Amino acid sequence: MAYGFGGGFGGGNMQALMRQAQKMQEDIARKKQELDETEFSSSVGGGMVEAKMMGDRTLKSIKINPQVVDPDDVEMLEDLVASAVNDCINQIAKAEKDAMPGMPGLM
């Protein structure tokens, strides 16, 4: 009895699996690029500090209302900036999770 790799022994199935894997990789790359090009923003302290960040986690801008600048309380301003930036990062993480559920570690 002869066994070959053509005919019905997995040849067609393997090619179909490879095409499916390639399509998944392309879909993931497309979704990642879309997320990278999406702008996320956060406003904290009643609008006193605003942060804008791209989906690739590049900080685009920080806006600080002059009323919140108090030389005697720099720590509050630092906390507001950190809060705004962290909120953007959390929004990006959620968007990644929503875009590709069940695929941990791909981002």
N, C-alpha and C positions, 0 to 999 in steps of 0.2 A: 504494500500500500504506500502510495507516495503522498507526501504532505508538501504543500506549497504555500506561498504567501500571497498569491493572487486569489483568484476565485472567491470563495466565501469565507476565507479565514482571516477576517479582521482588516484586510486591506482597505476596503471602502469605509469601514467604521472608523479606522484610524485617521483617514483623511478628513472625514466629517468632524471628528473631534478636534483635529488640528485647525480646521477652518473656524470652528466654534470658539476655540481658545483665542485665535487671532482676532476674531470679531470682538470678544470680550475685552482684549487688550486695547483695541482701538476705541471702544466705548469708554473705557476707563480713562484713557488719555484725553479723549474729547471732553468728558465731564470735568477732569482735572483742569484742563485749559480754561473751560468756561468758568469754573470757580476761581481760578487764579486771576481772571480778568474782571471779576465781580468786585464792586466796591461795597464795603461794609462800614457803617458809621454808628457811633454811640455818643449820646449826650448825657452828661451826669451833672449833679449839683444844680438841678433846675436850669440846665443850659449853660452853666458857667464854664464847662470844659467840654469840648467836642473833639472826637478823634475819628479819623477816616483811615481805613486800612484796606489794602487789596487782598484778595483771597489767597495770594501767595505769602501773606503775612508781612508785606512791605508796608510800613507806616507811611501814609500819604500826607497827612497833615494833622496838626494839633491846633485848635483854636481856643484861646483863653480869654474870657471876658475880663477886661481890666478891673472890674469891681472885685474880683476874687483875688487879685494880687495884693497881698498884705505882707510886707516885709517882716512883720512880727509873727506871722503864721504861715511860713513857707511849707511846713509839713502838711497842712490841709490841702494846699495846691498840689503838692506831690502826690497825695493820696487820690485826689480827683483825677489827675492825669493817669495814674496807674489803673484806676478803676475804669476809665474810659477805654484805655488800650486793652485791658483784660476782657472787657465786655466785647470788643470787636473780635478778639481771638476766640472767645467762646461762641460767638455767632458763626465764625468760619468753621469751627469744629462741628457745630450742629449741622451746618449746610453740607459739609463733607459726609457726615453720617447719613443725612437724609438722601443725598445724591447716590450714595453707594452703600445701602444697608447690607449687613452681613459680610462685609469685606474689610475686616480690621487690618490695620497695618499697611494698607495700600497708599495711604496719603502721606 
